[in-house]
């Protein structure tokens, strides 16, 4: 049974953040109907960054009676190796993870469906200032995920590494789709009449009308392959529910793909998770930040771990990129946000069919908090700066 949290109460009106230099006048607070509630979050507008790290924040969370420590090689029976949480229906672990492409632009497709049920979400640049999500479902299913959009080259790497099946709505036929088919075979499932009801256009054949059912996608793939059970090897992530003893204060993380594409993660010390906010653009082009909810259950999107992963992008065209995830044996920078702290580390590739692994700067396994993880893939030239004590701003840059 899924736990009911205080995310699902009535929300206090959102705070306003001005990011448009063309106007200094505040805009009206957005009115949200039937939205989740939680206590009023706080945030500060970005300002000139400081170089000195702020001191580690003091935790106000109540310690758990039985700390969870698991991985990176061995997990208790029934534990999801991608979340560090026990799974009620352990049969779900005997399958390929289901990975679904979810649109973030155009904004008219928001709020998204099904993101709150994902174990992990990969968030990356797709060109012209926009980003897209690849949501992974393993320990839990979602009856409706979307709106679904086209595949990208990096999906072939990510889906291989997590031994998943990919649900998407078409792809560039000259390079992307052949790559997906070559790397994934039948595990690349693009929307077509035959894929319904697992992956369907349920509306007017627009960019907002394609959705998936993750359980039915598993069934569809199993019918193609003539198999029912598959036990993926997903070890590699290390979980420790104890709060890290190192790190600097990180009450919030603002993520900017461009001036009009902004997300923000705010740490909620009651739940011990980061809550997701997203930009809303008014008619006069001023921006405000509003809670990002899941249209399926009215739950505010949250993650116990938010990871900034720095990797090289290769741009072939304004909306055609690849990301160098494979063969990163030596490691690249990663920053883990958990428990109100930012912890520096390194991510590494360990195999084409093995998940990403995260390490401390000393080479030990980087401890994630049991729960959901959101991974933002930034270019190597991206920046992370502390705009105010405990408030961080990430600016995406190529390559």
C-alpha positions in Angstrom: 0.0 0.0 0.0 1.5 3.4 -1.0 2.1 5.7 1.9 0.1 8.9 2.1 2.3 11.9 2.7 1.7 15.5 3.5 2.4 16.2 -0.2 -1.2 15.4 -0.9 -2.9 18.1 1.2 -3.8 21.6 -0.1 -0.8 23.7 -1.1 -0.2 27.3 0.2 0.2 29.6 -2.8 3.5 29.5 -4.6 6.3 32.0 -4.1 7.2 34.2 -6.9 10.6 34.3 -8.6 11.4 36.9 -11.2 13.9 35.8 -13.8 13.0 38.1 -16.7 15.3 41.1 -17.0 12.8 43.0 -19.0 10.5 43.8 -16.1 11.0 44.5 -12.4 7.3 44.4 -11.5 6.1 41.3 -9.5 3.5 39.2 -11.2 0.4 37.8 -9.6 0.7 34.6 -7.6 -0.6 31.6 -9.6 -3.8 30.0 -8.5 -3.6 26.2 -8.4 -6.8 24.2 -8.0 -6.8 20.7 -6.3 -3.0 20.8 -5.8 -1.0 19.0 -3.1 -0.4 20.8 0.1 2.5 21.2 2.3 3.9 24.0 4.4 4.9 27.2 2.5 8.4 26.7 0.9 11.0 29.4 0.9 13.4 30.3 -1.7 15.6 33.2 -2.8 16.2 34.7 -6.2 19.5 34.1 -7.7 22.2 36.7 -6.9 26.0 37.0 -7.3 27.4 33.7 -6.3 29.9 33.3 -3.4 32.9 31.1 -3.4 32.9 30.1 0.2 30.9 27.0 0.9 28.2 27.3 3.6 28.4 25.2 6.8 26.6 21.9 6.8 23.0 22.3 7.8 21.6 20.8 11.0 19.2 18.0 10.5 15.7 18.4 12.0 14.6 14.9 10.9 13.7 12.2 13.3 16.2 9.3 13.0 14.8 6.0 11.8 14.8 3.2 14.3 16.4 0.8 11.9 18.9 2.4 9.5 19.0 1.0 6.0 22.5 0.1 4.6 22.5 -1.9 1.4 24.6 -2.5 -1.7 26.5 -1.9 -3.8 26.9 -5.7 -4.4 24.4 -7.3 -2.0 20.8 -6.4 -1.2 18.3 -8.0 1.1 15.8 -10.2 -0.7 12.9 -8.2 -1.9 14.8 -4.9 -2.0 14.8 -2.8 -5.1 18.4 -2.2 -5.9 17.5 1.1 -7.6 15.8 2.6 -4.6 17.1 0.7 -1.5 13.4 0.1 -0.6 11.6 -3.1 0.0 9.0 -3.9 -2.7 5.6 -5.1 -1.8 5.1 -7.1 -5.0 8.4 -8.9 -5.5 7.3 -10.3 -8.8 7.9 -6.8 -10.2 11.6 -7.3 -9.7 11.5 -10.3 -12.2 11.3 -8.1 -15.3 13.1 -5.5 -17.3 12.8 -2.0 -15.9 10.3 0.0 -18.0 11.8 3.3 -19.2 9.5 5.8 -20.8 10.3 9.1 -22.6 8.3 12.0 -21.0 7.9 15.4 -22.6 8.6 18.6 -20.7 8.0 20.9 -23.6 5.7 22.3 -25.0 4.5 23.4 -21.5 0.9 22.7 -22.6 1.6 19.0 -21.9 2.1 19.7 -18.2 1.4 18.5 -15.6 3.1 15.2 -16.4 1.5 11.9 -15.7 3.3 9.1 -13.7 6.6 10.8 -12.7 5.8 10.3 -9.0 5.7 6.5 -9.5 9.2 6.3 -11.1 12.1 4.9 -9.2 14.5 7.1 -11.2 14.2 9.9 -13.7 16.9 11.0 -16.1 16.7 14.7 -17.1 18.8 15.9 -20.0 19.2 18.6 -22.7 17.7 17.9 -26.1 18.4 21.2 -27.9 17.1 24.7 -28.3 17.0 25.3 -24.6 14.7 22.3 -23.8 15.0 19.2 -21.8 13.2 15.8 -21.7 12.8 13.1 -19.1 13.4 9.3 -19.2 11.5 7.8 -16.4 12.3 4.4 -15.0 9.7 2.0 -13.5 10.9 -1.2 -11.7 9.6 -1.5 -8.2 6.3 0.2 -9.0 4.1 0.6 -12.1 2.0 3.5 -13.4 -1.2 3.1 -15.4 -0.6 6.4 -17.2 2.8 7.9 -18.1 3.3 10.8 -20.4 2.9 12.7 -22.6 5.4 10.6 -24.5 7.7 12.0 -27.1 10.5 10.9 -29.3 13.6 9.0 -28.4 17.2 10.4 -28.4 20.6 8.8 -28.9 21.5 8.8 -25.2 18.4 6.6 -24.6 20.2 3.7 -26.2 23.0 3.9 -23.6 20.8 4.5 -20.6 18.3 1.7 -21.5 21.2 -0.7 -22.1 22.8 0.1 -18.8 19.6 -0.4 -16.8 18.6 -3.5 -18.9 15.3 -1.9 -19.6 12.7 -1.7 -22.3 12.1 1.7 -23.9 8.7 3.2 -24.6 8.8 6.2 -26.9 6.9 8.0 -29.7 9.1 7.8 -32.8 12.6 9.1 -33.4 14.8 10.6 -36.1 14.8 8.0 -38.8 18.2 8.8 -40.2 20.3 8.2 -37.1 18.4 7.9 -33.8 15.8 5.2 -34.5 18.4 2.9 -36.2 20.6 3.3 -33.2 17.8 2.4 -30.8 16.8 -0.6 -32.8 20.5 -1.7 -33.2 21.2 -1.5 -29.4 17.9 -2.6 -28.0 16.1 -4.8 -30.6 12.6 -5.6 -29.4 13.2 -3.6 -26.2 12.8 -0.4 -28.3 9.0 0.0 -28.5 7.8 3.0 -30.5 4.1 3.9 -30.4 2.1 2.4 -33.2 -1.5 1.0 -33.5 -0.2 -2.5 -32.6 1.3 -1.2 -29.3 -2.1 -0.2 -27.9 -3.2 -0.5 -25.1 0.3 -0.6 -23.7 1.4 2.5 -25.6 -1.4 4.5 -27.2 -2.4 7.7 -28.8 -5.4 8.5 -26.7 -6.4 11.8 -28.2 -6.0 14.0 -31.3 -2.6 12.6 -32.5 -0.8 15.6 -31.1 2.4 15.9 -29.1 0.3 15.8 -25.9 -1.8 12.7 -26.6 0.5 9.6 -26.4 0.6 7.7 -23.0 1.8 4.4 -21.7 0.9 1.9 -19.1 4.1 0.4 -17.7 2.6 -2.9 -16.6 1.1 -3.4 -20.1 4.4 -2.4 -21.7 6.0 -5.3 -19.8 3.3 -7.6 -21.0 3.6 -6.4 -24.6 7.4 -7.0 -24.6 7.0 -10.5 -23.0 4.5 -11.4 -25.7 7.1 -10.3 -28.4 9.8 -12.4 -26.7 7.7 -15.3 -25.6 9.0 -15.0 -22.1 7.6 -14.0 -18.7 10.5 -13.7 -16.1 13.7 -11.9 -16.4 16.1 -11.2 -13.5 18.2 -8.1 -14.3 21.5 -7.5 -12.7 21.1 -4.0 -11.3 23.6 -3.9 -8.5 26.0 -1.0 -8.1 24.0 1.6 -6.1 24.9 2.0 -2.4 22.2 3.1 0.1 22.7 4.4 3.7 19.8 6.0 5.5 22.2 7.7 7.9 22.8 11.4 7.1 26.2 12.0 5.5 28.9 13.4 7.8 30.4 15.5 5.0 28.9 18.0 2.6 27.8 21.6 2.5 24.3 23.0 3.2 22.0 22.6 0.2 18.5 23.9 1.0 17.6 24.4 -2.7 19.0 23.7 -6.1 17.8 25.7 -9.1 18.4 24.1 -12.5 18.5 26.3 -15.6 18.6 24.9 -19.1 17.9 28.4 -20.4 16.3 31.6 -19.1 12.8 30.2 -19.8 13.4 26.6 -18.8 13.9 26.4 -15.0 13.3 23.8 -12.4 14.0 24.1 -8.6 14.4 21.5 -5.9 13.6 22.6 -2.4 14.5 20.5 0.6 11.7 19.6 3.0 13.2 18.6 6.3 10.0 17.1 7.5 9.8 14.5 4.7 13.6 14.4 4.2 13.1 14.9 0.4 13.6 17.5 -2.2 10.4 18.9 -3.7 10.2 19.9 -7.4 9.0 23.3 -8.7 8.9 24.4 -12.3 8.6 27.6 -14.3 5.4 29.1 -15.5 5.4 31.9 -18.1 2.9 34.7 -18.0 1.6 36.5 -21.0 4.1 39.3 -20.4 7.0 36.7 -20.4 7.6 37.1 -16.7 8.2 33.8 -14.9 7.0 32.4 -11.6 7.8 29.1 -10.0 4.9 26.7 -9.3 4.8 23.2 -7.7 5.3 20.3 -10.2 2.6 17.8 -9.6 1.7 14.4 -11.0 -1.7 14.6 -12.7 -2.3 10.9 -11.8 -2.5 11.4 -8.1 -2.1 15.1 -7.4 1.2 14.4 -5.7 4.1 16.9 -5.6 7.1 15.4 -7.4 9.9 14.7 -5.0 13.1 12.8 -4.8 15.3 11.7 -1.9 18.3 12.0 -4.1 18.9 14.7 -6.7 22.1 14.1 -8.7 24.0 16.5 -11.0 26.1 14.4 -13.4 28.6 16.1 -15.7 29.2 14.4 -19.0 30.3 15.4 -22.5 27.6 16.3 -25.0 28.2 16.0 -28.8 26.0 18.2 -30.9 25.3 17.0 -34.5 22.4 19.5 -35.1 20.5 22.0 -32.9 18.1 19.2 -31.7 20.4 16.2 -32.2 22.9 15.3 -29.5 24.6 12.4 -27.9 26.0 12.2 -24.4 29.2 10.3 -23.5 28.1 8.0 -20.8 29.7 4.8 -22.0 33.4 4.2 -21.5 33.8 6.8 -18.8 36.2 4.5 -16.9 38.2 7.2 -15.2 35.2 9.1 -13.8 33.6 12.6 -14.1 32.2 14.9 -11.5 28.9 14.2 -9.8 27.2 16.2 -7.0 24.7 14.4 -4.8 22.0 16.4 -3.1 20.4 14.5 -0.1 19.2 15.4 3.4 19.8 19.1 2.8 23.4 18.6 1.9 25.5 18.7 -1.3 28.2 16.0 -1.5 30.9 16.0 -4.2 31.8 12.7 -5.9 32.6 10.9 -9.1 30.5 8.8 -11.5 31.8 6.0 -13.5 30.8 3.6 -16.3 31.4 0.0 -15.4 29.8 -1.8 -18.4 27.3 -1.3 -21.2 24.8 -3.4 -19.4 25.4 -2.2 -15.8 24.0 0.8 -14.0 26.0 4.0 -13.4 28.0 3.9 -10.2 28.8 6.8 -7.9 31.9 7.2 -5.7 33.2 9.6 -3.1 36.3 11.7 -4.0 38.2 9.1 -1.9 37.0 6.3 -4.1 34.4 4.7 -1.8 30.8 4.1 -2.8 28.8 7.3 -2.6 25.8 6.7 -0.2 22.4 7.5 -1.6 19.4 7.9 0.6 16.9 5.0 0.2 14.1 6.4 -2.0 13.7 7.9 -5.4 16.5 9.4 -7.5 16.4 12.2 -10.1 19.6 12.5 -12.3 20.3 15.7 -14.2 22.8 15.2 -17.0 24.7 18.4 -17.5 27.4 19.2 -20.1 31.0 19.4 -19.0 30.9 23.2 -19.3 27.9 23.5 -17.0 28.3 25.4 -13.8 27.2 25.0 -10.2 27.4 28.0 -7.9 26.2 28.9 -4.5 24.0 32.0 -5.1 23.2 32.4 -1.4 24.2 30.4 1.6 22.6 26.9 1.1 21.0 27.9 -2.2 22.7 26.5 -5.4 22.2 27.3 -9.1 23.1 24.9 -11.9 23.4 26.4 -15.4 23.5 23.9 -18.2 26.1 24.5 -20.9 27.5 22.5 -23.8 29.5 20.5 -24.5 
